[in-house]
């Protein structure tokens, strides 16, 4: 089934782009400078309220401040005949109009460990306090109770959480179920990893109590715990900016661009995504977009959230691969 889903996804996204006469392109510092010279990346056309964000990211990308870890993707409307051939490097600046931009970067394990309060993560996720209550809906109907009881009867399965956003209302029952599973994944992946950490810690404690070669046990158990923690803190990307040109909005381009970013991240073996939404709760369009793809809103650190930094208006996606394979593509466009 997973293979079938993956095939469906890899075929679906190019088809959707082609149907809109669009293509995405991974830019280089030189192509970015070329687009700037053509006035295709004017910040006020993409981010009216926060143009300095784009300027800063463009400068960092061109000057390679992140040693190649900062990526820049454009979504482009083709201006040449659809039958014309395109080179491996994509279309030139004269043959395309940039309608969307996205910056993201790889976050290494050390940086993620600095961002997370791992002790707090264990507590907040165990109690489900890390999740924004506005997205936490506990259904009271008989069907959900039955499903909950079935879930609880399996010792290895964690208590399920239901997440819902307004865009789900337009989906079929299967589509809504897919989105619920996607959002559940954003929580269960980290909870399962933390449970593994707890098991390793408890095993270590028992061996110390029983005086089983304490020095050797400590070394081996520490290694085990570190391996488990690594499942939480590795393979992350941070989406720094995703924006659509103001004259090309309301065409679902934001969904297509985000799908392209996640697809490219997955190709580079990145599994998890985090982002900060500028404008907080007032940025309704951005919130709706990311929630549609299964991102889960976390509380601020001062309110009990798990991330010490970056703090505030954080959204997390637990499993990029599952999102892309389970996403109800046919119903979202």
C-alpha positions as MATLAB code, in Angstrom:
seq = 'XXXXXXXXXXXXXXXXXXXXXXXXXXXXXXXXXXXXXXXXXXXXXXXXXXXXXXXXXXXXXXXXXXXXXXXXXXXXXXXXXXXXXXXXXXXXXXXXXXXXXXXXXXXXXXXXXXXXXXXXXXXXXXXXXXXXXXXXXXXXXXXXXXXXXXXXXXXXXXXXXXXXXXXXXXXXXXXXXXXXXXXXXXXXXXXXXXXXXXXXXXXXXXXXXXXXXXXXXXXXXXXXXXXXXXXXXXXXXXXXXXXXXXXXXXXXXXXXXXXXXXXXXXXXXXXXXXXXXXXXXXXXXXXXXXXXXXXXXXXXXXXXXXXXXXXXXXXXXXXXXXXXXXXXXXXXX';
ca = [
       0.000    0.000    0.000;
       2.817    2.419    0.882;
       4.408    1.832   -2.497;
       1.120    2.509   -4.249;
       0.638    5.738   -2.301;
       4.150    6.869   -3.104;
       3.610    6.176   -6.786;
       0.351    8.094   -6.703;
       2.059   11.077   -5.113;
       5.075   11.171   -7.431;
       2.746   11.099  -10.424;
       0.177   13.506   -9.016;
       2.317   16.529   -8.184;
       3.928   16.904  -11.652;
       0.496   16.503  -13.220;
      -0.954   19.244  -11.017;
       1.919   21.588  -11.853;
       1.558   20.942  -15.563;
      -2.191   21.542  -15.454;
      -1.475   25.035  -14.052;
       1.378   25.689  -16.535;
       3.755   25.831  -13.574;
       7.108   24.379  -12.650;
       9.315   24.705   -9.591;
      13.005   25.480   -9.731;
      15.753   25.161   -7.144;
      17.705   28.394   -7.469;
      21.426   29.003   -7.126;
      23.022   32.232   -5.907;
      23.724   33.197   -9.523;
      20.166   32.550  -10.741;
      18.815   34.407   -7.708;
      20.942   37.437   -8.575;
      19.670   37.233  -12.144;
      16.057   37.230  -10.949;
      16.780   40.178   -8.666;
      18.229   42.128  -11.598;
      14.992   41.465  -13.493;
      12.954   42.772  -10.533;
      11.226   39.408  -10.210;
      11.912   39.114   -6.489;
      10.755   42.520   -5.260;
       9.953   41.828   -1.576;
       6.872   44.063   -1.436;
       5.248   41.921   -4.148;
       5.421   38.836   -1.960;
       5.418   40.029    1.647;
       3.722   43.371    1.933;
       3.906   43.594    5.732;
       7.339   42.041    6.334;
       9.511   42.711    3.245;
      12.710   42.719    5.310;
      12.285   38.980    5.926;
      12.700   38.235    2.230;
      15.576   40.701    1.867;
      17.446   39.062    4.746;
      16.908   35.557    3.404;
      17.957   36.528   -0.121;
      21.144   38.072    1.226;
      21.896   34.996    3.334;
      21.256   32.723    0.363;
      23.390   34.682   -2.104;
      26.231   35.015    0.411;
      25.842   31.356    1.485;
      25.676   32.183    5.191;
      24.420   28.667    5.976;
      27.075   26.739    4.022;
      24.635   25.393    1.485;
      21.941   24.385    3.976;
      19.615   27.271    3.057;
      17.526   26.318    0.019;
      15.642   28.655   -2.286;
      12.814   27.436   -4.515;
      10.667   29.420   -6.917;
       7.295   28.508   -8.361;
       7.159   29.751  -11.927;
       4.549   30.402  -14.557;
       5.983   29.343  -17.898;
       5.975   32.087  -20.554;
       7.125   29.864  -23.392;
       5.139   27.450  -25.530;
       4.233   24.343  -23.532;
       5.672   22.186  -26.331;
       9.095   23.813  -26.073;
      11.874   21.877  -24.447;
      13.173   22.907  -21.040;
      16.823   22.510  -20.089;
      17.929   20.580  -17.016;
      18.475   23.906  -15.273;
      14.885   24.984  -15.841;
      13.670   28.052  -17.676;
      15.664   31.257  -17.920;
      14.439   34.391  -16.199;
      13.013   35.674  -19.490;
      10.944   32.526  -20.034;
       9.185   32.524  -16.675;
       7.380   34.682  -14.190;
       8.068   33.962  -10.538;
       4.717   33.565   -8.781;
       5.915   31.974   -5.548;
       9.045   31.795   -3.401;
      10.120   29.477   -0.602;
      13.177   29.371    1.636;
      13.961   26.491    3.949;
      17.029   25.110    5.591;
      18.275   21.892    7.063;
      18.477   21.963   10.860;
      21.251   19.764   12.209;
      20.812   17.605   15.292;
      22.908   19.815   17.568;
      20.827   22.895   16.784;
      17.563   21.006   17.308;
      18.769   19.739   20.690;
      19.429   23.358   21.654;
      15.924   24.342   20.564;
      14.099   21.597   22.441;
      13.597   21.238   26.169;
      13.567   17.443   26.057;
      12.385   17.068   29.648;
       9.467   19.359   28.960;
       8.715   17.585   25.689;
       8.143   14.374   27.614;
       5.721   16.015   30.006;
       3.835   18.210   27.569;
       3.304   15.481   25.013;
       2.390   12.928   27.652;
      -0.362   15.237   28.879;
      -1.149   16.582   25.394;
      -0.538   20.108   26.669;
       1.874   21.022   23.868;
      -0.994   21.194   21.427;
      -3.050   24.292   20.807;
      -6.437   23.628   22.364;
      -8.139   25.257   19.400;
      -7.025   22.302   17.291;
      -7.774   19.608   19.874;
     -11.287   18.293   19.392;
     -12.567   15.320   21.354;
     -15.603   13.929   19.585;
     -18.404   12.667   21.792;
     -20.384   10.637   19.266;
     -20.779    6.904   19.522;
     -18.578    6.140   16.536;
     -15.583    7.944   18.020;
     -16.137    6.256   21.389;
     -16.111    2.869   19.718;
     -12.953    3.722   17.844;
     -11.374    4.991   21.063;
     -12.233    1.798   22.916;
     -10.721   -0.297   20.165;
      -7.585    1.801   20.326;
      -7.311    1.490   24.099;
      -7.624   -2.285   23.892;
      -4.260   -2.475   22.169;
      -1.477   -2.091   24.714;
       1.097   -0.943   22.187;
      -1.068    1.804   20.672;
      -1.105    5.301   22.147;
      -4.281    7.266   22.834;
      -5.390    8.907   19.608;
      -5.999   12.612   19.246;
      -8.353   14.111   16.704;
      -7.433   17.324   14.925;
      -9.672   19.264   12.644;
      -9.418   22.464   10.646;
     -12.058   24.279    8.643;
     -10.775   23.042    5.269;
     -11.705   19.480    6.265;
     -15.393   20.335    5.946;
     -15.149   20.237    2.152;
     -13.623   16.742    2.109;
     -15.271   13.368    1.779;
     -15.304   11.016    4.737;
     -12.187    9.273    3.410;
     -10.493   12.643    2.899;
     -11.277   13.751    6.454;
      -9.980   10.447    7.776;
      -6.739   10.880    5.836;
      -6.222   14.363    7.259;
      -6.930   13.141   10.785;
      -4.307   10.424   10.368;
      -1.810   12.952    9.017;
      -2.252   15.244   12.021;
      -2.107   12.321   14.429;
       1.269   11.445   12.917;
       2.615   14.861   13.910;
       2.132   13.882   17.546;
       2.485   10.115   17.700;
       5.912    9.968   16.051;
       7.500   12.033   18.800;
       5.480   10.417   21.594;
       6.587    6.962   20.486;
      10.196    8.090   20.387;
       9.885    9.562   23.873;
       8.293    6.387   25.183;
      11.319    4.520   23.851;
      13.546    6.941   25.759;
      11.535    6.323   28.918;
      11.893    2.554   28.449;
      15.645    2.900   28.074;
      15.869    5.091   31.183;
      13.733    2.676   33.222;
      15.855   -0.269   32.073;
      18.976    1.599   33.162;
      17.469    2.323   36.590;
      16.540   -1.323   37.158;
      20.022   -2.512   36.226;
      21.564   -0.053   38.687;
      19.203   -1.199   41.414;
      20.205   -4.811   40.771;
      23.922   -3.857   40.683;
      24.441   -5.372   37.264;
      27.881   -4.146   36.151;
      27.012   -0.454   36.774;
      29.869    1.088   34.764;
      29.288   -1.026   31.668;
      25.522   -0.682   31.978;
      25.743    3.105   32.219;
      27.856    3.346   29.073;
      25.609    1.065   27.024;
      22.360    2.593   28.295;
      23.601    6.122   27.661;
      24.343    5.106   24.102;
      20.847    3.644   23.763;
      19.190    6.771   25.149;
      21.226    8.976   22.827;
      20.111    6.870   19.874;
      16.478    7.295   20.896;
      16.858   11.042   21.384;
      18.385   11.210   17.913;
      15.087    9.985   16.454;
      13.510   13.176   17.785;
      16.196   15.675   16.893;
      17.487   14.619   13.465;
      16.168   15.017    9.900;
      14.461   18.395   10.410;
      13.903   21.291    8.067;
      12.794   24.772    9.083;
      10.620   26.540    6.539;
      11.790   30.136    6.759;
       9.433   31.690    4.224;
       6.754   30.677    1.751;
       4.941   33.414   -0.158;
       2.905   33.897   -3.323;
       3.083   36.987   -5.528;
       0.184   39.271   -4.616;
      -1.156   39.263   -8.188;
      -1.285   35.444   -8.316;
      -3.042   34.540   -5.099;
      -6.266   32.563   -4.688;
      -5.206   29.982   -7.296;
      -4.053   27.249   -4.870;
      -0.438   28.098   -5.714;
       0.486   28.103   -2.033;
      -0.539   24.450   -1.704;
       1.439   23.499   -4.783;
       4.550   25.331   -3.613;
       4.401   23.803   -0.127;
       3.939   20.347   -1.666;
       7.023   20.942   -3.836;
       9.090   22.030   -0.823;
       8.086   18.968    1.208;
       8.721   16.699   -1.767;
      12.209   18.094   -2.286;
      12.965   17.813    1.453;
      11.864   14.177    1.398;
      14.178   13.494   -1.545;
      17.013   14.719    0.683;
      15.895   12.320    3.446;
      14.427   14.999    5.704;
      11.519   13.711    7.769;
      10.175   16.521    9.965;
       9.361   20.192    9.460;
       9.002   23.189   11.760;
       8.055   26.771   10.988;
       7.093   30.069   12.573;
       4.111   31.960   11.186;
       4.674   35.700   10.966;
       1.733   37.741   12.112;
       0.623   35.254   14.728;
      -3.065   34.363   14.784;
      -3.939   37.247   12.454;
      -2.259   35.458    9.535;
      -5.289   33.287    8.844;
      -4.307   32.318    5.292;
      -0.925   30.942    6.378;
      -2.414   29.066    9.315;
      -5.035   27.471    7.107;
      -2.429   26.449    4.529;
      -0.152   24.692    7.005;
      -3.008   23.101    8.928;
      -4.274   21.731    5.622;
      -0.987   19.847    5.282;
      -1.176   18.455    8.805;
       1.046   20.899   10.687;
       0.200   21.039   14.401;
       0.320   24.282   16.389;
       2.449   24.213   19.552;
       2.122   26.380   22.621;
       4.733   28.991   23.462;
       7.531   27.879   25.763;
       6.314   30.140   28.571;
       2.910   28.444   28.294;
       4.357   24.950   28.509;
       5.456   24.352   24.920;
       8.461   22.121   24.177;
      10.627   24.532   22.145;
      12.793   27.074   23.926;
      13.606   28.629   20.552;
      12.396   29.584   18.059;
       9.464   30.449   20.285;
       5.936   31.541   19.498;
       3.467   30.576   16.763;
       5.327   27.362   15.959;
       3.884   24.655   13.741;
       5.341   21.149   13.492;
       4.904   18.391   10.924;
       5.850   14.991   12.270;
       6.280   12.850    9.169;
       6.752   14.435    5.735;
       6.650   11.120    3.901;
       3.321   10.080    5.370;
       1.778   13.445    4.610;
       2.718   13.217    0.957;
       1.551    9.606    0.625;
      -1.742   10.052    2.530;
      -2.682   13.512    1.347;
      -6.091   13.541   -0.437;
      -4.668   15.144   -3.592;
      -7.741   14.640   -5.757;
      -9.948   16.514   -3.299;
      -7.661   19.444   -2.545;
      -7.738   20.996   -6.027;
];
